[in-house]
């Protein structure tokens, strides 16, 4: 059982408060292995999965969780938050540790927009992906926009960051079927058979999957669309593909 320690902070100059604010930078998140979440829903998702380290509550706010609590003033919340209007409830969380890959893997090649990344994470959980592998050029998993767009689903799925070429070569040796999205010379997603061990690769918002990654694929996929629509948002496209292959 955790001994709940409660502290009240009122000074913006307090080192603890300055350290909280620094968690809005990737450099400090990487250094500490910690990150912030904002709002009751995200805080509860972190708590349910064991990643919540410390609650940050505005004075007089209540959330009965068995973790250390830092009470802060509204001025401090405005200093810490990245939102225009800060919620009354925030938390410091521990970064996730990677786990077993599983049979169904989603790879992301250079996804740049944190909102797209969060949306993709949410869909991956909905459609039973075991692991998401982020390429080295992808947006930061712990960016506040990524976290909010995922609606807390990042706490419910295994997520790694690796060199995709090296990873694909290793997975091929383990009999994973590698599928990359490509508009030309691809197979209609409705005609793709579900395999026991599969990897789906989604690409950059503007350029799609890189040629060097496509060269390693066993199958190319595409979503048939009305010809007047040039392309789909990568979050939308990923959701459609994951839904079709989850059937």
N, C-alpha and C positions, 0 to 999 in steps of 0.2 A: 504494500500500500504506500502511495506517495504522500509525504508530509507536505501539505499545501502551504506555501510561504506567500504572504501577501505584502506588497510594498507599494507605497504611494510616492509618485514622482511629480514634482511641480516645476522643476527648473529645466529650461531648454539647454542649459550648459552642463547638465549631468552627463557623465561619460556613458552611462547605460543608454540614455536617450540618444546620444550622438551615434552610438554603435547600432542602435535600432535603425536610425535613418540611413546609415551606411549600407544596410542590407538592400537598399534600392539600387545599389551598384553591383554589376556582375562580378567585378573584381573582389569585392568583400564577401559576396555569397560564395564564390569559389574558395576563398581563403578559409572561411569559417564552416562551410558545409551547412549553412543555415539560410532560410529565406522567410519572407513575410507573406501572410495571407490576410485578406481583409473581408469582413462580413461574416455573419453567423453561419451561413450555409457552408462556406469554405472551411471555416474553423471546425465545424462539426465533422466534415468529411476527413479532415486531417486527424482529428481525435479518434474517430472510429477505426482508422487504419494504423494508429500508433505512431504517427509522425509529428504530433503536436508536442512542442517542448515547453512553451510558456504562453499564457494568455496575456493580452494587453487590453485592458478594459478602461473605458472612461469612468471617472468617478461616478458612483451610484449605479453603474450598469451591473447586471447580474447574468452569469452563465455558470451554473454549478458543475464544473468539471474538475476532476481530481488531478490538477497540474498547478505548478507555481503561477501566481498571478501578479502582474504589475498594473497598478491603477495609475492613470495619467490624467492630466487636465485636457480640456478641449484644444487649447493652444498646442499642446504636445502632439495630439492626434493630427492636427493640421500640418505639423512639421514632419511627421513620420509618413503620412499617407501620400500616395500618388494620385488620389482621386480628388475631384473638385470639392466634393462633400464627403468627409471621412465618416465611415461607420463607427458605431460605438464599441465595436468588438473587432479586435485584430489578434494575430498570434504569430509567434516565432515557431517555425517548423524545421525539422531535420530533413536534409536531402535524402532521397530514396536510394537504397542499395539495389544493385542489379540482381536478378534471380535467374532461374532456369529459363531457357528460351521458349520452350513449348513448340507446338507444331505449326502455328499460324502466325506469321511475322509480317509486319508492315515496315517497309524502309522508306525514309524520307530523304530525298536528294536535294539539299540546298533550299529548303523552305525558308523564306525570309520573313514573312509576316507573322508576328506572335499570335495575332488573332486567328489566322489560318491554322497555325500549329495547335492551338487550343481546341479549335473546332474538330480537327482531325483526331486528336486524342479522345475527345468525347465520343465520336463515331466509332473509333476503334474499340472502345469498351462496349458500346452498344451492340456491336456486331462480332463479338467474341474473338478479337485478336488477342493473342497471348503476349506478344512483345512488340514494341515499337523501337526501331533502331534509327537514331538520328545521324545523318551524315555530319561530318565535322563543320560544314558550312551552314548548318541549320540555325534558326533563331534559338535563343536561350530558353530552355525548358522552364526556368524559374523567373522569367520576366513576368511582371505583374499582369500584363495583358494576356499572356499565354495561360496563366493560372486562372484568370477570370473566365476566359473563353472556354476552358476545359470544364468549367463548373465543378471543379474538384475531382474530376475523373482521373487526373494524373496520379492520384493516390491509389487508384484501383488497377493499375496496369504496370507491367514491367517495362521500363524505358531505359535504353542504353544510348551512348554516343560513341560511334566507332568510324573508322575508315571503311567506307562502303565496299570498295574494291576488295580489300583484304577479307572483309566479312563474307562477301558473296562467294569468294573462292573457298573459304572454309565450309560454308553451308552447302555448296555443291558436293563436297566430299561426304556430306552427311545425307545426301539424297533429297535435299529440298528442291522443289520445282520453282525456278526464278521467273517471275512475270513482271515485265515493265510496261508502263503506259506509253503508247505511241500512236499518233493519229494515222500515220501511213503504214501499210503492210501489217496492220494489227488484226487481231481476232475480235469480233463482236463479243462484248462481255457476256451477253446472253448465251453464247455458244461455248463458253469456257467451262470445262468440267472441274469440279472441286477435287483437289488432291489431298492426300493425307498430310503431307508436309509441304507447305507453300510459303513463298515470299512474294509480296506485292510491293512494287516500287513506284512511288509517286514523286514527281519532279518539281522543279522550281516554277514559281508563278509565271514567269515570262518565257522561260526557255525549255520547260519540261525536264525530262530525265536526260542527263548528259550522255553524249555518244559513248564515252568510255564505259559507262555503266550499262547502257543498252546493249553493247557488244557482249556483255556477259549473261544476258537474259536467254532463257529457253523459249519464252513465248512473249509476244507483244499483245497488249490489250488496248481496246478503244471503246468509247461510249458513242453509239450512233446518235446524232443530234440533227435537228432541223438545220438545213444548210445556211440559213440566214444568221444562225448563232455561231460565231467563229470559235468560241471556246467556253469552257465552264470554269468558275472559280475552283481552285484546287481542293478547297474544303468540301465543296459540293460534289465534285467529281469523286473524291475519295469515298465519301459517304455512299454514293451510288454503287461504286465498285464493291465496297465491303458488304453492302446489303445483298447484291446479286450473288456474291460468292459465299455468303453465309447461309443461303437457302438449302 
